[in-house]
Amino acid sequence: MAQRKIFKRKPKAAKRTPAWRSGLTQVGSLGAEAAGGVMRRRRTRKEIGGVDPNEGIDFKQIYRDESSTVTADDGVALAVRSFVTGPDTDDGQPWGRTSTPELTVIFVHGFTLRMASWHFQRYALAQRWADRRIKMVFYDQRGHGASDLSAAETSTMAQLGDDLAAVIRTMATTGPVVLVGHSMGGMSIMSLARRHPKLFGHGGRIAGVGLVSTAARGITEAGLGEGLNNPIVDALGLSVRYIPRAVQAGRGITRRVVEPVLVAASFGPDYHSPSAGRAVESMIQNMHIATMVNFLKVLESHDEVTALPVIAQVPSVVMCGDMDRLTPLPNSVAMYSELGQDSRLIVAEGCGHMLPMEYPELVTDGIEDLVNRSRVALGRPVMPWRTARRDEIRSRP
């Protein structure tokens, strides 16, 4: 793959190249080895022009879908919405929970966000799958959106993985399942793989995994994520545990520490959509401060690298913006390199962390392709000596 130089000339006192930029070199080298597995796509000038392309969009529309509640194993209620694509049945009854879809796609949102961050995928995929019976499931992670708050003790990555397992059991009772996670949602999928690996094996039901703008580890080691590795955040964590009322009362100070990091990392520098920006900012601002601080500590210590060989058993896609400063591109490159031959890496040039909203067509295309490639893990091959032994036993009188 031809490598495009994007670096500016450095002054004599050269600064360290940000990891999220140096990842472009890694993509170039991977492209030569992956035989087309790496794709790079750029927004057109029309998409980043001065007119807001999302003016008038109701980003809360997803909450009009069929409502359900999934109770996690510790009693926390998770708010769920679902939609089954396709036309009405022959008898005129609409498709609902009683119908059996060909597969279920479960979407897991990111830190400080909610299911509404999947707005564009929800409605675009419903049109693309108009002739297929596919169930889409969206839920608010614990402490986010309309779901119940979570105590500090259960605000863990392990619990997020178990929550996803509960959603699968409740909302996808049969058939194959494709999982798509953005940011912390991708980490939740990795936690599920580590804690429930049988779901991804040849006897399991997971048939594909999409990881969007996420990381297996190290988000506080590069880019704006370094801003989360902050003594103030450590102090806030202790305050949430021992004096939660004081933290809630001082939420303005807390937000001034955290929000600039999250908002600045949301979109690429050339993206223009005030309405999308307001939607993301509203999600962050409506986040309960205790949940924000609790999960900040979780992200700081997050390490799910051991989950990647488990996920590698099924088809996957990794998507990231090359201007993502919260989960920089090298994180995606590293994950892709561990996910085997049935994985694809899609890089969005000029895009930031909120890829599902900044370049929705790219993410929608990636999910559609993943569903078309989806399959459960292949069975273990039968070794020749096992076949010979089996034939010997069968020939005995």
N, C-alpha and C positions, 0 to 999 in steps of 0.2 A: 504494500500500500504506500503510495507516495506520501511523504511527510511534509506537512505545510508548516513553515516557520511562522510563529506568531509572537515571538519574543521581541521586546523592544531592546535597543542597544543599552547596555548597562553602563552606568558611570564607573569611574575607577574604583570607588568604594562599593563594590558589588554587594547587593543584598542577596540573602538566600532565596532561591526560586521557590515560590509557594508550591506545595505538593500537588494542589489541584491543577496547576499548569504543567508541571513536569509529567503528569499522567498522560498527556497527549503523546509524548514520545513513546510511552509504553504501549499505547493503542496502536501506534504506527508499527511497532515491531510485532505486536500480536497479530495484526492484520496479515502479515506475510506468512504467518504460521497457521492461521485458522481457516484458510481457504474459504473466505467469504463469511465467516461467522461474525466478523466485526463490521458494523455498518455505522456510517456517520451521516447525519442529516442536518441540514441548516434551515432555519426559518427563512421564508422569503421576505423581501422588503415590505410587501403588502401586510404581512402578519405583524410586523413591528413598527408600523407607521404611526402617525399622530392620532388617528381615530381609534377610540376605545372599541375593540372588537367584541367586548363582552357587556356593553352598555345595556341595561335593562334585564339582565339575567337574574333570576331568582335562585340564588345558591342554596336556599333552604327547601327547594322543591322536592328533593329526595325524601324528605320527611312525610310526604304524602303517600308514599308506597305502603304496602301492607306491613303493619306493625306487629312485632313479636318481642318477647322478653326471654333471654337466656339467663338462667341462674348459674353462676360460677360455683365451683366446689366449695368456696368459702362463704357463699350466700349473697355475693354482690350481684345485683341485677344489671345485665347488659342490654342496652337498647338496640334493637335489630330492625332493619327494614329489608324487604325482599321483593323481587319482581321476577316473574317467569315470562320469558320472551315468546313470541309466536302468536298466531291467530287464535281465535276462539275455537273450541271443540265443535264437532258436528252437531251436538245436541244443544248448542247455544250457551252452554255454561262456560264462564270464563275460567281460564287456567288459574289454579291457586295452589294452596299447600297440598291438596289431595292428589294433584297430578304428579306424574313421575317424569322428571326431566332427563334428558340424555346425559347431562352432567351439571354440576353446580360450581359456580365461580364465587369464591369468597374474597372480598376486598377488605384489607386491614389498613387503616389510616395511620398517619404519623403523629409524632409528639406535638402536643398542644393543638392538634387539629381535631377533626371529627369526620364522620362519614360523608359530609357535604363536600369534602375535598375531592371526591370521586364524581362530582356532578357531570362533567363532560363525558366520562366513560360510561356512566349509567345510561345516558340518553343516546349516545352514539351507538353503543353496542346493542341497545334494544332495536334500533333500526337495522343494523347489520345482521342481526340474528332473527329477523322478522319471520323467517321460515324454519326456525329451529327451536326446539324446546330446551332452553338453557335457563337455569335458575341463577339469578344474581343475588348475592347476600351481602349486605353492608351492615356494619355494626360500629358503635362507639366503644372504644376501649375503656376499661375501668378508669373512673375519674375524669373522663372526657365527655363532652357533649351531653347527651341525655342519660348516660349511664350513671350508676351510683358511684359515690366517692369511695375511695379505698384507703384503708389505714396504711401507715408507713410500712408496717411489717409485711403487708401483702402487695405493696407497690414494687414489684420485682419483675425482672425479665422472665424468670421461671414461671411466675403466676400468669404473665401475659401469654406464654405458650400454652399453659393449661386452660386459660380462658378460650383460646382459639380451638383447642380440642373440644371444649364444651359446645362451642358454636357449631362445629362440624357434627357432633353427635346429635344435636337438636335440630339443626336446620338442613342438614344433608344426610338424611337417614339411609339413603341408598344411592348407588351409582358412583362414578368417579368424581373427584373433586380437584379443581384447580385453585391454587392460592396465589393472590397478588397482594404484595405489601409495599407501602411507600414509607421510607424513612424508618421510624420506630416500628411501623407495621411489618417491614421486612425482617427486622430483628425478632419480632414476635414469631414469625414463621420459622426462623432459625432456631429459636428456643423450642418451638413445637417439635422440630426435627430432632433436636438433641434429647428431648425428654420422652418423645413418642416415636422412636425411629421405625417401628413396625408399620406405621401408617404410610411410610415412603418405600417400604420393601415390596417384594414381588407378591406378597399376600395382602398389601395395604390398598388404600383407596385414593391416595394422592396421585394425581396423574400429570401434574405440571406445577411449576413455581415461577412466579414473576417477581423480581426484586428491583424496585424502582428507587433510585436516589437513597441508597442505604449502605450499610457497612457491617462487616462481621466483627470488627473491633476498631479501636483507635480513633474515634471521632474527635477526641479532645487533644489529639497529637498533631493536628494539621489544620490549616485554614482558620476560618472564624470559629470552628469548634474549640480552638484553644481558649476562646473567651469563656467557655463553660468550665474550664479547669481553673477555678477562681476561688481564692480563700473566702470571698464573700458568699459564694454558693455553699461552701462547707459550713459556714456559720449559719446560713439560712436553714440548712438541713437539720442542724441541732435545734434551732429555734422551733421548727415545725414539730419536732418530736416532743419537746419539753414545754414550749410556750406557744402553742398554735394560735391562740387569740392575738398575741402580739404580732405575729407574722401577718395574719390576715388584716390587722389594723394598719400595718405598714406595707400593704401590698403595693402602694405606689412606688416606694423605694425599690422593692423587689423587682417590679416590672421594669424600672429604669435600668436595672442591672442586666436583666435577661432578654427583654423584648428587642433591644437594638440588635443583638446577635441573631435572633430568629428572623426578624423582619428583613434585615440587610441581606440575609442568605436566601431569601425566598425566590427572587427572580434574577435573571441575567441583566446586565447593565443597559441593554438596548430595548428591553421589553417595556411596552407601554399599555397598561390596562388599569386605570384607577379603580374600576369596579372590582376586578380580581384582587387587587392589592387591598382594598377595603374589606373584602370577604375574608382574606387570610388574616388580616389584622384583627378583625372582629372575633375570629375563632380563638386567636391567641389571648385577646383581652378578656374573653369570657371563660377562660380556663381558671379553675380554682387554684389559688396560689399554693396551697399545700401539695396538691397533686403535681403542679409544675416543679416544685422544689424536690419532691420525693423522686420523681423520674429523672430529674437532672443528675442526681447521684447515680441512678441506675445506668444512665447513658455514659457517665464518666468511667464506670468499671466494666462496661459491656464487652464481652468476648465470647462469641459463638462460632469461632473458627471450626471447632470440631463437628459442627452441624453440616458443613459443606459437603463432605463425602456422602452423607445421608441424602441430601437433596440431589446430589449428582446422579442418583439412581433413576431420576425422572427427567423429562425435558424441562428446560428452564430458559429464561431470558433475563438479562441484566440490562437496565437502562439508567443512564445518568447524563446530566448536563456537564459540559466541559468547563462551565463557570460555576459549578456547585461548590460553594465555600463552606458548607456545613458537613456534608459527607463527600469530600473531594473525590474526583475521578479515580485516583489510584486505588481507592477502596473497591470500586466496582471492577477495575481491572484485575485486582487480586482475587476477588470472588470468582469472576469469570474463568480465571486460569485454573480454578479448583473444581469447576462444575462439569468437566468432561466434554465429549464431542457433541453431545446433544444440547448444547447451550449456545446462546447467541448474545452478543454484546452490542447494544445500540447506544451511540453517543450523539447527543443533541448539541450542536455547536451553538455557543452563545447563550445557553440556558443555565438557569440556576437550580435551586433545590426543589422548587414547587413544580416539577416537571409535568405532573398530571393536569395542572392548570395552565402552565406557560406554553406547553407544546402538546395539547391534548390529543391531536391526531396521531402523533408519534407513539404515545403511550397506548392509545386505542388500537393502532395497528399491531403493536407488539403483543398485546393481550389476545387479539384475534388470531394472530399467527400461532401463539402459544397454545391456544385451545385447539387449533387445527392439528398441531403436532402432538397433543397430549396423549399420554398412554401411561398405564401403571407400570411399575418396574418390571423388567423382564425376569422370567424365572431363572433360577440358577441352572447352568448347563449340566446335563447328566454325563458324568465321567465314564469312559469306556469300561473301567474295571467294575463300576457299579452295575452297568448293563450286563456284563458277563456274569456277575454274581447273581443278579436277578434271574437270568436265564437258567443258571445252574439249579437254583432253588425250585423253579417251576418244573424242571425236568425230573425232579426226584419223585419216586413212586409214593 
